[in-house]
Amino acid sequence: MKKKILLIVVVALVAIQLYRPAKTNPAEDPSHNLKAVAEVPQEVDAVLARSCNDCHSHKTVWPWYSNVAPVSWFVISDVNDGRRHLNFSEWSTYKPERQQRKLSELCEEVEKGEMPLKQYVWIHTESGLNQSQKELLCNWTKAEQARVTARTGVAVPAKERGGMQPEQKK
């Protein structure tokens, strides 16, 4: 009986390997990425690269376990979801209002400890943010919001300064 159950489990584990959702890293147009329109100091860029880009850009470094189902399904889903909500590789395609909103949300989620995701930090321990890194990112988002306002005339709406707003289309 135990052999039969073990055989069923092994067959099931092998069978689920056949379903492979697409792992993508679309080509990045340099004129669309964050650095094309934003001032990103080197220390901010380093934090974004280490803690954000795997899920929020087209620069995902796919780890070995992203090839093993069912874990791969969760990893790919998290990356796709992250890119849908905020994609630094598509930053310049966002309207100024959306850039303002995303900068507010970035600071808020980092301050609350909601980003990077806990399950990501468990495996990528170097991606966790300490208080000074959180402050660095929030100070940068505020400075970048001022630059967006200066460049486009679109200011941060008062209703969005204090909290997150629902996702809106470009």
N, C-alpha and C positions, 0 to 999 in steps of 0.2 A: 504494500500500500504506500509506504514512504517513497519507494523508488518511482512509483507511478506519479505521485504528486511532484516529486523532484523533476521528473521528465517533463511533465506538463509546464512547470515553471520555467525550465530551460527553453523549451520550445516557444513558450510565450515571449520570453525575453529576446530570443533570436528573431521571432516574427515581428515584434514591434520595431526592430531596427530597419525594417523595410519602408516604414513611413518616415520620410525625411523632409521636413519643412525647409524651405529655401533659406540659406544663410547668405545674406547679400552684403556687399560693400560697393554700392553704386559709385561710378566714377564721380569724382568731386570737381565741380567747376570752381576754380579759385576765385572767380568774381562773385560767387554766391556765399562763400564761407564767412564766418564771423570776422576774421581779420581783414576782409575786403572793405568793410565799412566801420568797424569798431577799433578803438585803441585798446589793445590787449597787452598789458605789461607782461614781461617774461615770467614773473612769479605767478601771475594769474593764469597765464597760458599753461604753466607747469601743473597747477592744481586742476585745471580743466582737463588736461591730457590724462592725468593720473586717475581722476575721480569721476569724470563725466563723459568723456568722448566715446567710451566703449558702447554706451547706450544712446548717446545724444549727438552722434555724427556718423558719417560714412567711413570712419576710421576704426571700426570695431576690430579688435584683436580677438579672434574666435579661439577660446581655449580648447584643449583636447576634449574636455567633457561635453562640449557642444556638439560632439559627434556621436554621443551615446544616448539613445532613447531610454527612458522618457525624459531625462534631464535636459536633453537638447531642446525638447519642445518648450520647456519653461524659459530657457535662456533665449531662444529665438523670439519667443513671445514678448519677453521683457525688452529686448532690443527694439523690436518693431514698435512696441508701445512707447518706449522712450523717444524714438525718432519721430513718432507721430505727434507727441506733445511738445517737443523741443528738439530742433535739429540745427546744430551749429554749422553744419555743411550747407544749409539752405538759408542761413540767417539773412542775407541781403534780399532774399525774395519776400521776406515778411514785411508787411506794411508797418510804418513807424508806430502805429497804435499797438500792434501785436508785439513789436520789439519792446516797447515800454512795459507791456503787461508781462512778457516773459522775463524781463529783467527783475520786475517786482516779485514774481513767483519764484525765481531762482533764489533770491535772497531769503525769502520767507521759508521755502522748503529746506534750505541749508540750515537756517537758524533753528528750525524745529527738529532737525535731525532726521527729516524724512528722505533726504537725498545726501549722499548716494544710498540706494536701497540697502537695507540691513543684510539681505541674503547675498548681495554683491560684496559687501564689506567682510562678511564671514570668510569668504574664499579669497578675496583680494584685500588682505588686511592693510596694505599700504594705501588703499583708496579712501580710508576713513579720514574725516576732517577734524582737526583740533580747533579750539576756539579762535586762535589767531588766523587760521586759514578761513574759517567761516567769516570772520571780520574782514579779511582781505577781499573775499568774494563779494560781500555785501557792500563794502566801500566802493569796489569797482563797479558794481551794478548801479549804484547811485550816481557815480561820476559818468558812467556810460549813458544813463538816462538823461543827464544834463546835456551830453553831446548830441544825443538823438534830438532833443528839443532844439538845440542850437542849429543843427543841420537841417531839420525839417519843419520846425515851428510847432511840432506836435509835443505837447507837454504830458506829463504823467497825470492822468485823471485823478482827482482827489479820492474818488471812491476806490481806486486801485492801489493807493499808497499804503493802506493799512491791511490789505488782505488779498487773498487769491480770488480771482474771478473765473467763472466757467470758461472752458476752452471755446474759442471762437475760430471760425475759418479765416484764412488770410484776407 
